[in-house]
């Protein structure tokens, strides 16, 4: 499954947005730590997944905020 994702960075923030429809939030997750960002979205209708694994460089996580909206 392909999903569109985008990111932007300011002097103090990095924002990553993943745009997906019809994923199962109970079988999907986002993990964030100072080294990696992992996104796993499960799509039951297609029986497929979207995985994003990004290595973060020089990031200091102050607020860990994840929002998954159906």
mmCIF file of the N, C-alpha and C atoms, coordinates in Angstrom:
data_MODEL
# 
_entry.id   MODEL 
# 
loop_
_atom_site.group_PDB 
_atom_site.id 
_atom_site.type_symbol 
_atom_site.label_atom_id 
_atom_site.label_alt_id 
_atom_site.label_comp_id 
_atom_site.label_asym_id 
_atom_site.label_entity_id 
_atom_site.label_seq_id 
_atom_site.pdbx_PDB_ins_code 
_atom_site.Cartn_x 
_atom_site.Cartn_y 
_atom_site.Cartn_z 
_atom_site.occupancy 
_atom_site.B_iso_or_equiv 
_atom_site.pdbx_formal_charge 
_atom_site.auth_seq_id 
_atom_site.auth_comp_id 
_atom_site.auth_asym_id 
_atom_site.auth_atom_id 
_atom_site.pdbx_PDB_model_num 
ATOM 1   N N  . UNK A 1 1  ? 0.852   -1.173 0.000  1.00 0.00 ? 1  UNK A N  1 
ATOM 2   C CA . UNK A 1 1  ? 0.000   0.000  0.000  1.00 0.00 ? 1  UNK A CA 1 
ATOM 3   C C  . UNK A 1 1  ? 0.896   1.233  0.000  1.00 0.00 ? 1  UNK A C  1 
ATOM 4   N N  . UNK A 1 2  ? 0.529   2.198  -0.781 1.00 0.00 ? 2  UNK A N  1 
ATOM 5   C CA . UNK A 1 2  ? 1.247   3.468  -0.795 1.00 0.00 ? 2  UNK A CA 1 
ATOM 6   C C  . UNK A 1 2  ? 0.414   4.526  -0.102 1.00 0.00 ? 2  UNK A C  1 
ATOM 7   N N  . UNK A 1 3  ? 1.088   5.338  0.691  1.00 0.00 ? 3  UNK A N  1 
ATOM 8   C CA . UNK A 1 3  ? 0.458   6.479  1.343  1.00 0.00 ? 3  UNK A CA 1 
ATOM 9   C C  . UNK A 1 3  ? 1.314   7.700  1.076  1.00 0.00 ? 3  UNK A C  1 
ATOM 10  N N  . UNK A 1 4  ? 0.671   8.821  1.009  1.00 0.00 ? 4  UNK A N  1 
ATOM 11  C CA . UNK A 1 4  ? 1.415   10.063 0.837  1.00 0.00 ? 4  UNK A CA 1 
ATOM 12  C C  . UNK A 1 4  ? 1.874   10.529 2.212  1.00 0.00 ? 4  UNK A C  1 
ATOM 13  N N  . UNK A 1 5  ? 3.121   10.944 2.285  1.00 0.00 ? 5  UNK A N  1 
ATOM 14  C CA . UNK A 1 5  ? 3.598   11.539 3.521  1.00 0.00 ? 5  UNK A CA 1 
ATOM 15  C C  . UNK A 1 5  ? 4.456   12.747 3.200  1.00 0.00 ? 5  UNK A C  1 
ATOM 16  N N  . UNK A 1 6  ? 4.515   13.638 4.158  1.00 0.00 ? 6  UNK A N  1 
ATOM 17  C CA . UNK A 1 6  ? 5.217   14.899 3.966  1.00 0.00 ? 6  UNK A CA 1 
ATOM 18  C C  . UNK A 1 6  ? 5.828   15.291 5.295  1.00 0.00 ? 6  UNK A C  1 
ATOM 19  N N  . UNK A 1 7  ? 6.835   16.122 5.238  1.00 0.00 ? 7  UNK A N  1 
ATOM 20  C CA . UNK A 1 7  ? 7.421   16.642 6.467  1.00 0.00 ? 7  UNK A CA 1 
ATOM 21  C C  . UNK A 1 7  ? 7.907   18.057 6.222  1.00 0.00 ? 7  UNK A C  1 
ATOM 22  N N  . UNK A 1 8  ? 7.947   18.824 7.305  1.00 0.00 ? 8  UNK A N  1 
ATOM 23  C CA . UNK A 1 8  ? 8.570   20.139 7.245  1.00 0.00 ? 8  UNK A CA 1 
ATOM 24  C C  . UNK A 1 8  ? 9.271   20.405 8.565  1.00 0.00 ? 8  UNK A C  1 
ATOM 25  N N  . UNK A 1 9  ? 10.249  21.272 8.495  1.00 0.00 ? 9  UNK A N  1 
ATOM 26  C CA . UNK A 1 9  ? 11.083  21.548 9.653  1.00 0.00 ? 9  UNK A CA 1 
ATOM 27  C C  . UNK A 1 9  ? 11.242  23.052 9.825  1.00 0.00 ? 9  UNK A C  1 
ATOM 28  N N  . UNK A 1 10 ? 11.112  23.473 11.078 1.00 0.00 ? 10 UNK A N  1 
ATOM 29  C CA . UNK A 1 10 ? 11.418  24.854 11.432 1.00 0.00 ? 10 UNK A CA 1 
ATOM 30  C C  . UNK A 1 10 ? 12.675  24.818 12.295 1.00 0.00 ? 10 UNK A C  1 
ATOM 31  N N  . UNK A 1 11 ? 13.051  25.935 12.844 1.00 0.00 ? 11 UNK A N  1 
ATOM 32  C CA . UNK A 1 11 ? 14.250  25.956 13.683 1.00 0.00 ? 11 UNK A CA 1 
ATOM 33  C C  . UNK A 1 11 ? 14.080  25.131 14.948 1.00 0.00 ? 11 UNK A C  1 
ATOM 34  N N  . UNK A 1 12 ? 12.837  24.899 15.373 1.00 0.00 ? 12 UNK A N  1 
ATOM 35  C CA . UNK A 1 12 ? 12.631  24.178 16.628 1.00 0.00 ? 12 UNK A CA 1 
ATOM 36  C C  . UNK A 1 12 ? 11.726  22.941 16.514 1.00 0.00 ? 12 UNK A C  1 
ATOM 37  N N  . UNK A 1 13 ? 11.119  22.696 15.350 1.00 0.00 ? 13 UNK A N  1 
ATOM 38  C CA . UNK A 1 13 ? 10.161  21.591 15.221 1.00 0.00 ? 13 UNK A CA 1 
ATOM 39  C C  . UNK A 1 13 ? 10.342  20.841 13.910 1.00 0.00 ? 13 UNK A C  1 
ATOM 40  N N  . UNK A 1 14 ? 10.022  19.564 13.967 1.00 0.00 ? 14 UNK A N  1 
ATOM 41  C CA . UNK A 1 14 ? 9.887   18.745 12.760 1.00 0.00 ? 14 UNK A CA 1 
ATOM 42  C C  . UNK A 1 14 ? 8.488   18.151 12.804 1.00 0.00 ? 14 UNK A C  1 
ATOM 43  N N  . UNK A 1 15 ? 7.727   18.323 11.724 1.00 0.00 ? 15 UNK A N  1 
ATOM 44  C CA . UNK A 1 15 ? 6.375   17.805 11.638 1.00 0.00 ? 15 UNK A CA 1 
ATOM 45  C C  . UNK A 1 15 ? 6.325   16.804 10.490 1.00 0.00 ? 15 UNK A C  1 
ATOM 46  N N  . UNK A 1 16 ? 5.881   15.581 10.794 1.00 0.00 ? 16 UNK A N  1 
ATOM 47  C CA . UNK A 1 16 ? 5.713   14.541 9.784  1.00 0.00 ? 16 UNK A CA 1 
ATOM 48  C C  . UNK A 1 16 ? 4.228   14.224 9.697  1.00 0.00 ? 16 UNK A C  1 
ATOM 49  N N  . UNK A 1 17 ? 3.674   14.279 8.490  1.00 0.00 ? 17 UNK A N  1 
ATOM 50  C CA . UNK A 1 17 ? 2.263   13.968 8.266  1.00 0.00 ? 17 UNK A CA 1 
ATOM 51  C C  . UNK A 1 17 ? 2.164   12.794 7.310  1.00 0.00 ? 17 UNK A C  1 
ATOM 52  N N  . UNK A 1 18 ? 1.339   11.810 7.672  1.00 0.00 ? 18 UNK A N  1 
ATOM 53  C CA . UNK A 1 18 ? 1.059   10.671 6.803  1.00 0.00 ? 18 UNK A CA 1 
ATOM 54  C C  . UNK A 1 18 ? -0.428  10.723 6.485  1.00 0.00 ? 18 UNK A C  1 
ATOM 55  N N  . UNK A 1 19 ? -0.751  10.686 5.202  1.00 0.00 ? 19 UNK A N  1 
ATOM 56  C CA . UNK A 1 19 ? -2.134  10.800 4.755  1.00 0.00 ? 19 UNK A CA 1 
ATOM 57  C C  . UNK A 1 19 ? -2.619  9.435  4.289  1.00 0.00 ? 19 UNK A C  1 
ATOM 58  N N  . UNK A 1 20 ? -3.615  8.893  5.001  1.00 0.00 ? 20 UNK A N  1 
ATOM 59  C CA . UNK A 1 20 ? -4.123  7.555  4.686  1.00 0.00 ? 20 UNK A CA 1 
ATOM 60  C C  . UNK A 1 20 ? -5.616  7.502  4.984  1.00 0.00 ? 20 UNK A C  1 
ATOM 61  N N  . UNK A 1 21 ? -6.322  6.670  4.230  1.00 0.00 ? 21 UNK A N  1 
ATOM 62  C CA . UNK A 1 21 ? -7.754  6.459  4.451  1.00 0.00 ? 21 UNK A CA 1 
ATOM 63  C C  . UNK A 1 21 ? -8.004  4.976  4.665  1.00 0.00 ? 21 UNK A C  1 
ATOM 64  N N  . UNK A 1 22 ? -9.010  4.693  5.481  1.00 0.00 ? 22 UNK A N  1 
ATOM 65  C CA . UNK A 1 22 ? -9.511  3.337  5.696  1.00 0.00 ? 22 UNK A CA 1 
ATOM 66  C C  . UNK A 1 22 ? -8.483  2.399  6.316  1.00 0.00 ? 22 UNK A C  1 
ATOM 67  N N  . UNK A 1 23 ? -7.632  2.908  7.183  1.00 0.00 ? 23 UNK A N  1 
ATOM 68  C CA . UNK A 1 23 ? -6.721  2.037  7.919  1.00 0.00 ? 23 UNK A CA 1 
ATOM 69  C C  . UNK A 1 23 ? -7.390  1.638  9.229  1.00 0.00 ? 23 UNK A C  1 
ATOM 70  N N  . UNK A 1 24 ? -6.902  0.571  9.827  1.00 0.00 ? 24 UNK A N  1 
ATOM 71  C CA . UNK A 1 24 ? -7.455  0.079  11.090 1.00 0.00 ? 24 UNK A CA 1 
ATOM 72  C C  . UNK A 1 24 ? -6.602  0.622  12.238 1.00 0.00 ? 24 UNK A C  1 
ATOM 73  N N  . UNK A 1 25 ? -7.111  1.575  13.028 1.00 0.00 ? 25 UNK A N  1 
ATOM 74  C CA . UNK A 1 25 ? -6.299  2.160  14.101 1.00 0.00 ? 25 UNK A CA 1 
ATOM 75  C C  . UNK A 1 25 ? -5.951  1.164  15.201 1.00 0.00 ? 25 UNK A C  1 
ATOM 76  N N  . UNK A 1 26 ? -6.733  0.100  15.354 1.00 0.00 ? 26 UNK A N  1 
ATOM 77  C CA . UNK A 1 26 ? -6.426  -0.900 16.379 1.00 0.00 ? 26 UNK A CA 1 
ATOM 78  C C  . UNK A 1 26 ? -5.251  -1.790 15.997 1.00 0.00 ? 26 UNK A C  1 
ATOM 79  N N  . UNK A 1 27 ? -4.958  -1.865 14.712 1.00 0.00 ? 27 UNK A N  1 
ATOM 80  C CA . UNK A 1 27 ? -3.856  -2.705 14.242 1.00 0.00 ? 27 UNK A CA 1 
ATOM 81  C C  . UNK A 1 27 ? -2.733  -1.871 13.626 1.00 0.00 ? 27 UNK A C  1 
ATOM 82  N N  . UNK A 1 28 ? -2.771  -0.582 13.865 1.00 0.00 ? 28 UNK A N  1 
ATOM 83  C CA . UNK A 1 28 ? -1.764  0.342  13.341 1.00 0.00 ? 28 UNK A CA 1 
ATOM 84  C C  . UNK A 1 28 ? -1.067  1.025  14.507 1.00 0.00 ? 28 UNK A C  1 
ATOM 85  N N  . UNK A 1 29 ? 0.151   1.511  14.263 1.00 0.00 ? 29 UNK A N  1 
ATOM 86  C CA . UNK A 1 29 ? 0.875   2.187  15.339 1.00 0.00 ? 29 UNK A CA 1 
ATOM 87  C C  . UNK A 1 29 ? 1.908   3.157  14.791 1.00 0.00 ? 29 UNK A C  1 
ATOM 88  N N  . UNK A 1 30 ? 2.307   4.068  15.669 1.00 0.00 ? 30 UNK A N  1 
ATOM 89  C CA . UNK A 1 30 ? 3.392   5.006  15.408 1.00 0.00 ? 30 UNK A CA 1 
ATOM 90  C C  . UNK A 1 30 ? 4.332   4.914  16.600 1.00 0.00 ? 30 UNK A C  1 
ATOM 91  N N  . UNK A 1 31 ? 5.620   4.739  16.336 1.00 0.00 ? 31 UNK A N  1 
ATOM 92  C CA . UNK A 1 31 ? 6.633   4.724  17.385 1.00 0.00 ? 31 UNK A CA 1 
ATOM 93  C C  . UNK A 1 31 ? 7.625   5.850  17.101 1.00 0.00 ? 31 UNK A C  1 
ATOM 94  N N  . UNK A 1 32 ? 7.960   6.582  18.152 1.00 0.00 ? 32 UNK A N  1 
ATOM 95  C CA . UNK A 1 32 ? 8.888   7.697  18.008 1.00 0.00 ? 32 UNK A CA 1 
ATOM 96  C C  . UNK A 1 32 ? 9.874   7.665  19.166 1.00 0.00 ? 32 UNK A C  1 
ATOM 97  N N  . UNK A 1 33 ? 11.151  7.739  18.835 1.00 0.00 ? 33 UNK A N  1 
ATOM 98  C CA . UNK A 1 33 ? 12.194  7.872  19.841 1.00 0.00 ? 33 UNK A CA 1 
ATOM 99  C C  . UNK A 1 33 ? 13.288  8.757  19.262 1.00 0.00 ? 33 UNK A C  1 
ATOM 100 N N  . UNK A 1 34 ? 14.322  9.099  20.014 1.00 0.00 ? 34 UNK A N  1 
ATOM 101 C CA . UNK A 1 34 ? 15.341  10.022 19.494 1.00 0.00 ? 34 UNK A CA 1 
ATOM 102 C C  . UNK A 1 34 ? 16.106  9.513  18.274 1.00 0.00 ? 34 UNK A C  1 
ATOM 103 N N  . UNK A 1 35 ? 15.984  8.239  17.956 1.00 0.00 ? 35 UNK A N  1 
ATOM 104 C CA . UNK A 1 35 ? 16.741  7.670  16.843 1.00 0.00 ? 35 UNK A CA 1 
ATOM 105 C C  . UNK A 1 35 ? 15.872  7.373  15.629 1.00 0.00 ? 35 UNK A C  1 
ATOM 106 N N  . UNK A 1 36 ? 14.626  6.944  15.832 1.00 0.00 ? 36 UNK A N  1 
ATOM 107 C CA . UNK A 1 36 ? 13.786  6.505  14.723 1.00 0.00 ? 36 UNK A CA 1 
ATOM 108 C C  . UNK A 1 36 ? 12.345  6.967  14.849 1.00 0.00 ? 36 UNK A C  1 
ATOM 109 N N  . UNK A 1 37 ? 11.721  7.086  13.688 1.00 0.00 ? 37 UNK A N  1 
ATOM 110 C CA . UNK A 1 37 ? 10.271  7.246  13.570 1.00 0.00 ? 37 UNK A CA 1 
ATOM 111 C C  . UNK A 1 37 ? 9.779   6.055  12.765 1.00 0.00 ? 37 UNK A C  1 
ATOM 112 N N  . UNK A 1 38 ? 8.864   5.274  13.357 1.00 0.00 ? 38 UNK A N  1 
ATOM 113 C CA . UNK A 1 38 ? 8.279   4.132  12.658 1.00 0.00 ? 38 UNK A CA 1 
ATOM 114 C C  . UNK A 1 38 ? 6.767   4.314  12.599 1.00 0.00 ? 38 UNK A C  1 
ATOM 115 N N  . UNK A 1 39 ? 6.225   4.095  11.404 1.00 0.00 ? 39 UNK A N  1 
ATOM 116 C CA . UNK A 1 39 ? 4.784   4.152  11.192 1.00 0.00 ? 39 UNK A CA 1 
ATOM 117 C C  . UNK A 1 39 ? 4.378   2.839  10.542 1.00 0.00 ? 39 UNK A C  1 
ATOM 118 N N  . UNK A 1 40 ? 3.356   2.195  11.104 1.00 0.00 ? 40 UNK A N  1 
ATOM 119 C CA . UNK A 1 40 ? 2.817   0.956  10.547 1.00 0.00 ? 40 UNK A CA 1 
ATOM 120 C C  . UNK A 1 40 ? 1.303   1.125  10.482 1.00 0.00 ? 40 UNK A C  1 
ATOM 121 N N  . UNK A 1 41 ? 0.753   1.120  9.276  1.00 0.00 ? 41 UNK A N  1 
ATOM 122 C CA . UNK A 1 41 ? -0.686  1.256  9.080  1.00 0.00 ? 41 UNK A CA 1 
ATOM 123 C C  . UNK A 1 41 ? -1.209  0.003  8.388  1.00 0.00 ? 41 UNK A C  1 
ATOM 124 N N  . UNK A 1 42 ? -2.270  -0.560 8.946  1.00 0.00 ? 42 UNK A N  1 
ATOM 125 C CA . UNK A 1 42 ? -2.883  -1.756 8.370  1.00 0.00 ? 42 UNK A CA 1 
ATOM 126 C C  . UNK A 1 42 ? -4.197  -1.377 7.695  1.00 0.00 ? 42 UNK A C  1 
ATOM 127 N N  . UNK A 1 43 ? -4.371  -1.855 6.463  1.00 0.00 ? 43 UNK A N  1 
ATOM 128 C CA . UNK A 1 43 ? -5.565  -1.580 5.667  1.00 0.00 ? 43 UNK A CA 1 
ATOM 129 C C  . UNK A 1 43 ? -6.334  -2.891 5.469  1.00 0.00 ? 43 UNK A C  1 
ATOM 130 N N  . UNK A 1 44 ? -7.423  -3.091 6.235  1.00 0.00 ? 44 UNK A N  1 
ATOM 131 C CA . UNK A 1 44 ? -8.123  -4.383 6.178  1.00 0.00 ? 44 UNK A CA 1 
ATOM 132 C C  . UNK A 1 44 ? -8.804  -4.671 4.837  1.00 0.00 ? 44 UNK A C  1 
ATOM 133 N N  . UNK A 1 45 ? -9.321  -3.659 4.175  1.00 0.00 ? 45 UNK A N  1 
ATOM 134 C CA . UNK A 1 45 ? -10.026 -3.904 2.909  1.00 0.00 ? 45 UNK A CA 1 
ATOM 135 C C  . UNK A 1 45 ? -9.089  -4.457 1.843  1.00 0.00 ? 45 UNK A C  1 
ATOM 136 N N  . UNK A 1 46 ? -7.862  -3.959 1.816  1.00 0.00 ? 46 UNK A N  1 
ATOM 137 C CA . UNK A 1 46 ? -6.879  -4.421 0.832  1.00 0.00 ? 46 UNK A CA 1 
ATOM 138 C C  . UNK A 1 46 ? -5.972  -5.506 1.388  1.00 0.00 ? 46 UNK A C  1 
ATOM 139 N N  . UNK A 1 47 ? -6.084  -5.743 2.721  1.00 0.00 ? 47 UNK A N  1 
ATOM 140 C CA . UNK A 1 47 ? -5.187  -6.675 3.405  1.00 0.00 ? 47 UNK A CA 1 
ATOM 141 C C  . UNK A 1 47 ? -3.727  -6.331 3.110  1.00 0.00 ? 47 UNK A C  1 
ATOM 142 N N  . UNK A 1 48 ? -3.421  -5.065 3.282  1.00 0.00 ? 48 UNK A N  1 
ATOM 143 C CA . UNK A 1 48 ? -2.073  -4.598 3.011  1.00 0.00 ? 48 UNK A CA 1 
ATOM 144 C C  . UNK A 1 48 ? -1.623  -3.650 4.114  1.00 0.00 ? 48 UNK A C  1 
ATOM 145 N N  . UNK A 1 49 ? -0.341  -3.312 4.077  1.00 0.00 ? 49 UNK A N  1 
ATOM 146 C CA . UNK A 1 49 ? 0.232   -2.432 5.097  1.00 0.00 ? 49 UNK A CA 1 
ATOM 147 C C  . UNK A 1 49 ? 1.059   -1.335 4.438  1.00 0.00 ? 49 UNK A C  1 
ATOM 148 N N  . UNK A 1 50 ? 1.205   -0.268 5.173  1.00 0.00 ? 50 UNK A N  1 
ATOM 149 C CA . UNK A 1 50 ? 2.137   0.801  4.825  1.00 0.00 ? 50 UNK A CA 1 
ATOM 150 C C  . UNK A 1 50 ? 3.124   0.900  5.975  1.00 0.00 ? 50 UNK A C  1 
ATOM 151 N N  . UNK A 1 51 ? 4.411   0.821  5.671  1.00 0.00 ? 51 UNK A N  1 
ATOM 152 C CA . UNK A 1 51 ? 5.449   0.958  6.681  1.00 0.00 ? 51 UNK A CA 1 
ATOM 153 C C  . UNK A 1 51 ? 6.387   2.085  6.288  1.00 0.00 ? 51 UNK A C  1 
ATOM 154 N N  . UNK A 1 52 ? 6.642   2.938  7.263  1.00 0.00 ? 52 UNK A N  1 
ATOM 155 C CA . UNK A 1 52 ? 7.604   4.024  7.096  1.00 0.00 ? 52 UNK A CA 1 
ATOM 156 C C  . UNK A 1 52 ? 8.581   3.925  8.252  1.00 0.00 ? 52 UNK A C  1 
ATOM 157 N N  . UNK A 1 53 ? 9.866   3.895  7.947  1.00 0.00 ? 53 UNK A N  1 
ATOM 158 C CA . UNK A 1 53 ? 10.911  3.788  8.961  1.00 0.00 ? 53 UNK A CA 1 
ATOM 159 C C  . UNK A 1 53 ? 11.970  4.828  8.619  1.00 0.00 ? 53 UNK A C  1 
ATOM 160 N N  . UNK A 1 54 ? 12.056  5.871  9.444  1.00 0.00 ? 54 UNK A N  1 
ATOM 161 C CA . UNK A 1 54 ? 12.944  6.992  9.162  1.00 0.00 ? 54 UNK A CA 1 
ATOM 162 C C  . UNK A 1 54 ? 13.960  7.123  10.286 1.00 0.00 ? 54 UNK A C  1 
ATOM 163 N N  . UNK A 1 55 ? 15.231  7.185  9.915  1.00 0.00 ? 55 UNK A N  1 
ATOM 164 C CA . UNK A 1 55 ? 16.270  7.430  10.908 1.00 0.00 ? 55 UNK A CA 1 
ATOM 165 C C  . UNK A 1 55 ? 16.371  8.930  11.147 1.00 0.00 ? 55 UNK A C  1 
ATOM 166 N N  . UNK A 1 56 ? 16.342  9.312  12.407 1.00 0.00 ? 56 UNK A N  1 
ATOM 167 C CA . UNK A 1 56 ? 16.395  10.721 12.777 1.00 0.00 ? 56 UNK A CA 1 
ATOM 168 C C  . UNK A 1 56 ? 17.829  11.082 13.140 1.00 0.00 ? 56 UNK A C  1 
ATOM 169 N N  . UNK A 1 57 ? 18.257  12.244 12.717 1.00 0.00 ? 57 UNK A N  1 
ATOM 170 C CA . UNK A 1 57 ? 19.625  12.702 12.967 1.00 0.00 ? 57 UNK A CA 1 
ATOM 171 C C  . UNK A 1 57 ? 19.595  13.958 13.808 1.00 0.00 ? 57 UNK A C  1 
ATOM 172 N N  . UNK A 1 58 ? 20.205  13.914 14.962 1.00 0.00 ? 58 UNK A N  1 
ATOM 173 C CA . UNK A 1 58 ? 20.340  15.108 15.790 1.00 0.00 ? 58 UNK A CA 1 
ATOM 174 C C  . UNK A 1 58 ? 19.029  15.652 16.307 1.00 0.00 ? 58 UNK A C  1 
ATOM 175 N N  . UNK A 1 59 ? 18.050  14.790 16.543 1.00 0.00 ? 59 UNK A N  1 
ATOM 176 C CA . UNK A 1 59 ? 16.743  15.230 17.006 1.00 0.00 ? 59 UNK A CA 1 
ATOM 177 C C  . UNK A 1 59 ? 16.665  15.042 18.514 1.00 0.00 ? 59 UNK A C  1 
ATOM 178 N N  . UNK A 1 60 ? 16.201  16.058 19.185 1.00 0.00 ? 60 UNK A N  1 
ATOM 179 C CA . UNK A 1 60 ? 15.938  15.972 20.621 1.00 0.00 ? 60 UNK A CA 1 
ATOM 180 C C  . UNK A 1 60 ? 14.438  16.073 20.807 1.00 0.00 ? 60 UNK A C  1 
ATOM 181 N N  . UNK A 1 61 ? 13.825  15.000 21.272 1.00 0.00 ? 61 UNK A N  1 
ATOM 182 C CA . UNK A 1 61 ? 12.374  14.965 21.412 1.00 0.00 ? 61 UNK A CA 1 
ATOM 183 C C  . UNK A 1 61 ? 11.992  15.625 22.729 1.00 0.00 ? 61 UNK A C  1 
ATOM 184 N N  . UNK A 1 62 ? 11.250  16.709 22.622 1.00 0.00 ? 62 UNK A N  1 
ATOM 185 C CA . UNK A 1 62 ? 10.771  17.414 23.805 1.00 0.00 ? 62 UNK A CA 1 
ATOM 186 C C  . UNK A 1 62 ? 9.337   16.999 24.088 1.00 0.00 ? 62 UNK A C  1 
ATOM 187 N N  . UNK A 1 63 ? 8.514   16.993 23.071 1.00 0.00 ? 63 UNK A N  1 
ATOM 188 C CA . UNK A 1 63 ? 7.117   16.580 23.203 1.00 0.00 ? 63 UNK A CA 1 
ATOM 189 C C  . UNK A 1 63 ? 6.871   15.495 22.165 1.00 0.00 ? 63 UNK A C  1 
ATOM 190 N N  . UNK A 1 64 ? 6.418   14.361 22.618 1.00 0.00 ? 64 UNK A N  1 
ATOM 191 C CA . UNK A 1 64 ? 6.091   13.253 21.737 1.00 0.00 ? 64 UNK A CA 1 
ATOM 192 C C  . UNK A 1 64 ? 4.588   13.305 21.510 1.00 0.00 ? 64 UNK A C  1 
ATOM 193 N N  . UNK A 1 65 ? 4.165   13.762 20.353 1.00 0.00 ? 65 UNK A N  1 
ATOM 194 C CA . UNK A 1 65 ? 2.744   13.954 20.066 1.00 0.00 ? 65 UNK A CA 1 
ATOM 195 C C  . UNK A 1 65 ? 2.377   13.184 18.810 1.00 0.00 ? 65 UNK A C  1 
ATOM 196 N N  . UNK A 1 66 ? 1.457   12.274 18.955 1.00 0.00 ? 66 UNK A N  1 
ATOM 197 C CA . UNK A 1 66 ? 0.985   11.488 17.821 1.00 0.00 ? 66 UNK A CA 1 
ATOM 198 C C  . UNK A 1 66 ? -0.530  11.583 17.788 1.00 0.00 ? 66 UNK A C  1 
ATOM 199 N N  . UNK A 1 67 ? -1.081  11.874 16.628 1.00 0.00 ? 67 UNK A N  1 
ATOM 200 C CA . UNK A 1 67 ? -2.527  11.935 16.470 1.00 0.00 ? 67 UNK A CA 1 
ATOM 201 C C  . UNK A 1 67 ? -2.929  11.047 15.304 1.00 0.00 ? 67 UNK A C  1 
ATOM 202 N N  . UNK A 1 68 ? -3.787  10.062 15.576 1.00 0.00 ? 68 UNK A N  1 
ATOM 203 C CA . UNK A 1 68 ? -4.323  9.204  14.527 1.00 0.00 ? 68 UNK A CA 1 
ATOM 204 C C  . UNK A 1 68 ? -5.821  9.473  14.467 1.00 0.00 ? 68 UNK A C  1 
ATOM 205 N N  . UNK A 1 69 ? -6.291  9.922  13.319 1.00 0.00 ? 69 UNK A N  1 
ATOM 206 C CA . UNK A 1 69 ? -7.691  10.304 13.148 1.00 0.00 ? 69 UNK A CA 1 
ATOM 207 C C  . UNK A 1 69 ? -8.299  9.398  12.091 1.00 0.00 ? 69 UNK A C  1 
ATOM 208 N N  . UNK A 1 70 ? -9.486  8.905  12.379 1.00 0.00 ? 70 UNK A N  1 
ATOM 209 C CA . UNK A 1 70 ? -10.175 8.068  11.383 1.00 0.00 ? 70 UNK A CA 1 
ATOM 210 C C  . UNK A 1 70 ? -10.880 8.926  10.368 1.00 0.00 ? 70 UNK A C  1 
# 
